[in-house]
């Protein structure tokens, strides 16, 4: 596996452990202990994945998350935080995180999640299903040749559908893939599916199971 990972973590022991584990998997790692040092580095190079602590000596990791998603939306961001309540996870995911891992965590699981993110990036950059075309590098989408404007969650949801074209995806799987959790309120998912349908995306309901494109 190849890829570049930024680690924003002020706990030296955790940072060192994660760095060694990821380097053993052949990844290029850069570490930062402050919010500002990480943001400065982003102006010179952009990683494939960013691991972000929330509580930092000079700010909040959610600010780093917002900065990355606003300026480098192609970067996958995984939050690493001692804030482990459900509301903390939901807040991080709703702010734009692609995943949220509570401390203490398994380094093996973290490595597997990072590798999963990198594998996704190695998939084709242009997905086509029927008259729907999605470019995963430019985030551009077209339906019947007409541009379609998507917000980030709509994009992630459509991408998940198109990568699994023809397969029935359960609500739990979709919630995990797009929002990072597999239980709870499904109204948000249903609302996003309804929005995609209005844009001309042919998503079918499989009653009692989930959806498929």
C-alpha positions in Angstrom: 0.0 0.0 0.0 1.3 3.5 -0.9 0.1 6.8 0.4 0.9 9.9 2.4 -0.6 10.4 5.9 -0.5 13.4 8.2 -0.9 12.8 11.9 -2.0 15.8 14.0 -1.5 14.5 17.6 0.1 16.3 20.6 0.5 13.1 22.7 4.0 12.0 21.7 3.5 8.4 22.7 0.3 7.9 20.7 1.8 9.8 17.7 5.0 7.7 17.7 3.1 4.4 18.0 0.7 5.2 15.1 3.6 6.6 13.0 5.6 3.3 13.4 2.6 1.1 12.7 1.7 3.0 9.5 5.3 3.2 8.3 5.5 -0.6 8.7 2.7 -0.7 6.1 4.8 1.3 3.6 3.1 4.6 4.1 4.8 8.0 4.1 4.1 9.7 7.5 4.5 13.3 8.7 3.6 14.2 12.3 2.5 17.5 13.9 1.8 18.4 17.5 0.1 21.8 16.9 -2.8 23.0 14.7 -0.8 25.8 13.1 2.2 23.6 12.1 -0.2 21.2 10.4 -2.0 24.0 8.5 1.3 25.5 7.4 2.5 22.1 6.1 -0.7 21.7 4.0 0.2 24.8 2.0 3.3 22.9 0.7 2.0 19.3 0.3 -1.3 17.6 0.6 -1.7 14.1 2.1 -4.0 11.3 1.1 -5.3 10.8 4.7 -5.2 13.0 7.8 -5.5 11.7 11.3 -6.6 14.5 13.5 -6.7 14.8 17.3 -9.4 17.2 18.6 -7.9 18.6 21.8 -4.7 20.4 20.8 -2.5 22.9 22.7 -3.2 25.7 20.3 -6.7 25.0 19.1 -9.3 22.4 18.1 -8.7 19.6 15.6 -12.2 20.3 14.2 -10.7 23.6 12.9 -8.1 21.6 11.1 -10.9 19.4 9.7 -12.8 22.4 8.4 -9.7 23.9 6.9 -8.8 20.6 5.1 -12.3 20.0 3.8 -12.7 23.6 2.6 -9.4 23.7 0.8 -8.5 20.0 0.1 -11.7 18.1 -0.1 -10.0 15.1 -1.6 -8.2 14.4 1.7 -9.9 11.7 3.9 -9.9 12.8 7.5 -10.1 10.5 10.5 -10.7 12.0 13.9 -8.7 10.4 16.8 -10.1 11.7 20.1 -10.7 10.9 23.8 -14.1 12.5 23.3 -16.0 9.3 22.9 -19.6 10.2 23.5 -22.1 9.6 20.7 -22.7 13.4 20.4 -18.9 13.9 20.0 -18.8 11.4 17.2 -21.9 12.8 15.5 -20.5 16.3 15.7 -17.2 15.3 14.2 -18.9 13.4 11.3 -21.3 16.2 10.7 -18.4 18.6 10.6 -17.0 16.6 7.7 -14.9 13.8 9.1 -14.8 10.6 7.0 -14.4 8.5 10.1 -14.1 8.9 13.9 -12.1 6.6 16.2 -12.3 7.0 20.0 -9.3 6.7 22.3 -8.1 4.3 23.4 -8.0 2.5 20.1 -6.5 -0.5 18.4 -3.5 0.4 16.2 -4.3 -2.6 14.0 -7.9 -1.4 13.5 -6.6 2.2 12.8 -4.1 0.8 10.2 -6.9 -1.2 8.6 -9.2 1.9 8.4 -6.4 4.0 6.9 -5.6 1.3 4.3 -9.3 1.0 3.4 -9.4 4.8 2.7 -6.3 4.5 0.5 -7.8 1.5 -1.4 -10.8 3.7 -2.2 -8.6 6.3 -3.7 -7.0 3.8 -6.0 -10.3 3.0 -7.6 -11.3 4.4 -11.0 -11.6 8.2 -11.0 -14.6 8.2 -13.3 -17.6 6.1 -12.4 -20.4 5.5 -14.9 -23.7 3.8 -14.3 -26.3 4.3 -17.1 -26.5 8.0 -17.8 -24.9 9.0 -14.5 -21.2 10.0 -14.6 -19.2 10.8 -11.4 -15.6 12.0 -11.4 -14.1 11.2 -8.0 -11.2 13.6 -8.5 -13.1 16.7 -9.5 -16.3 15.8 -7.7 -18.2 16.6 -10.9 -21.4 14.8 -11.6 -23.6 14.6 -14.7 -27.0 13.0 -15.3 -28.0 12.6 -18.9 -25.2 15.0 -19.8 -26.4 17.7 -17.5 -24.3 18.9 -14.6 -25.6 17.9 -11.1 -24.7 19.9 -8.0 -24.1 17.7 -5.0 -23.2 18.6 -1.4 -20.5 16.4 0.3 -22.8 13.8 1.8 -24.8 13.5 -1.4 -21.6 13.0 -3.3 -20.3 10.3 -0.8 -23.7 8.6 -0.9 -23.9 8.6 -4.7 -20.2 7.4 -4.9 -21.1 4.5 -2.6 -24.1 3.5 -4.7 -22.1 3.7 -8.0 -19.2 1.7 -6.6 -21.7 -1.0 -5.8 -24.0 -0.7 -8.8 -26.6 -3.4 -9.0 -26.1 -4.5 -5.3 -28.7 -3.9 -2.6 -27.1 -1.8 0.1 -28.7 -1.9 3.6 -29.4 1.3 5.5 -26.8 0.2 8.0 -24.1 -0.2 5.4 -24.9 3.2 3.9 -25.0 4.9 7.2 -21.6 3.4 8.1 -20.0 4.3 4.7 -21.2 7.9 4.6 -21.9 9.0 8.1 -19.7 6.6 10.1 -22.3 4.9 12.2 -24.7 2.0 11.5 -27.6 2.5 13.9 -29.9 5.3 14.9 -32.0 7.8 12.9 -32.3 6.8 9.3 -34.4 9.8 8.2 -31.2 11.7 7.2 -30.3 8.8 4.8 -33.8 8.7 3.4 -33.8 12.5 2.8 -30.5 12.3 1.0 -31.8 9.5 -1.2 -34.9 11.5 -2.0 -32.7 14.5 -3.0 -30.6 12.3 -5.3 -33.8 11.0 -7.0 -35.0 14.6 -7.6 -31.7 15.2 -9.4 -32.4 12.3 -11.7 -30.4 9.6 -10.0 -32.2 6.2 -10.4 -32.1 4.8 -6.9 -34.5 1.9 -6.2 -36.0 1.1 -2.8 -35.8 -2.6 -1.9 -38.4 -2.8 0.8 -37.3 -4.3 4.1 -33.6 -4.2 3.0 -32.3 -0.9 1.6 -31.5 0.7 -1.7 -29.7 0.1 -4.9 -28.8 2.0 -8.1 
